[in-house]
Amino acid sequence: MSQGPAILVVDDSSTMRNLIAFHLSKQGFRVTGVAGSRDALGYCRESLPDVVIMDLELDGESGLDLMRRFQQDPVLIQVPIIACSGNTDPSLRQLVLNSGARKYLVK
């Protein structure tokens, strides 16, 4: 079992979660994947990962809304967020970065 930094992957696609987890685990990271915002918030409040990789399109609450919730929480605001999306629109990228993401990656 890896003892590297803990990463939470939040994506409603199990295929994408598993793909990201597979590659990060091979690099020594401890990876947990969840499908939605409720599970992400619960996991982060209990385990406080070193970083969250978050899709913008989730079932229910969007990744953008979830990032804003992280920014309003005095503990979760510490957790760096990397946002992921298939959308290449520069205005969305800027909105995401202004909402609390440290990085914006295009899938």
N, C-alpha and C positions, 0 to 999 in steps of 0.2 A: 504494500500500500504506500502510495506517495505521501511525502510529508511537505510538499511544496505549498506555495500560496493557494488559498481557497478561492475558487471562482464559481459564481452562480451564473448559469445560463438561463435566461428567461425567453422562451420562444414557444408559440403555440404549435409549431410543427415539430413533432417528435423526431422526424428525419433530420431536421436542422440541429436540434438539441444534441442528438446522438453524434452527428458529424463533428460539431464543434467540440463536444466532450471528448471524443476519440482523439482528435488531434492535440488538444490541450493536455490530456492525460499522458500522451506519449512524451510530452515535454516536461513532465514531472509535476504538473499542477493537480490539485485536488478539485475535482469538478462535480458540481451538483446541478441538475437540470430541473426546471419547473415550467409548467405551461402557461401560468397566468399570474396576474398581479396579486391576488390574494395569497397564493402560495409563496410568491416572491417576498412579499412583506413579512409574512410569518417566518420564513426561513431567515431572512436578514435580521429580524429582531432577535431571533434565538441564537444565530450563529455568526453574525456580522462577518461576511466574507471580505476578502481583500479587494475584490473587484466584482462588478456585475456586468455581464454582457447581455444587452437587452434588445430584443426586436421591437420595432415601433408598432407593429400591427399584432395585437394580442386579442384573444377573445374577451369581450367585455371591455374593461378599461384599457385604453391605449397605452403604449409604452411611454408616450409623451406625458400623459396624465400621471402615470406611475412615477416618472422622474420628478415631476412637480411635488408629489407626495413625499418622496425622499428628501427634497429640498426643504420641506416644512417640518421634518422630524429632526430634532437636535442630535440624535445618534446616527440615523441613516444618512444624514447630509455628509458624513465623513467618508462614505463608501463611494469610490470612484465608479462612474458608469460609462461604459462604452456602448453607444447606440449602434444598431445595425438595421439596415433597410435596403430594399432593392430600389428605392427611389433616389435618383441622382439630382433632384431639384436643389439648386444652391440655397434657395430661400428656406426650404425645409431644413437643410443642414444647419443653417444659421439659427433657426428657431430652436432646434434640438440642442445646439451648443449653449444657447441663451437659457435653456430650461434646466441646465445642470449636467449635461453629458460632458465628459472630458474629451471624448473622441467620437467621430461619426464615421462608420465604416459602411461601404456599399457592398452588399452581398453579390 
